[in-house]
């Protein structure tokens, strides 16, 4: 067999890609730990590199500066891991099951079921982001972009309910998204679970029931 016919190069390419993905995941995990321990202002690229066990240039290749690393950390936490973060949101199994479910009551139960885990994972990072965004325009833009992306996704969810004839007649898909964003916000979760000591099960049941009452005809 000639050198050009051997499949070795393809295997090497796959191995390099997996190694790069693993390195990126390690850097993002390290950044998450450093942000949570030291806050945004106290976190440094050298500290993140040391925590990840990589060179400084490897951290800089992972994301554009501290803001990019915080954005990657938030995205990864929302998704539930680096591998899931690489999958488009609406193709992730938990979201796909909501979209494919034909019963609107069950759709809202499934949606409510996703929320405690998301907020439990990402909540501490959101506090870091919130405290730094007031003085960092780049982080404020990050907040706005994330809010816009979430709202746009929920508009599509509201449109799906509307197309199936399940949404209240007086609601548009945009207004439905407004309601879901407000009721399912981190602030609401934090108030009920962290402040009022609700369990995740109590919060989830309340959210599903309240969304059904507000949205469904």
Secondary structure, DSSP 8 states (H G I E B T S, - for coil): --GGG-SHHHHHHHHHHHHHHHHHHHHHHHHHHHHHHHHHHH--HHHHHHHHT--HHHHHHHSSHHHHHHHHHHHHHHHTSHHHHTS-GGGSHHHHHHHH---HHHHHHHHHHHHHHHHHHHHHHHHHHHHHHTT-HHHHHHHHHHHHHHHHHHHHHHHHHHHTT-B-TT--HHHHHHHHHHHT-HHHHIIIIIIT---HHHHHHHHHHHHHHHHB-
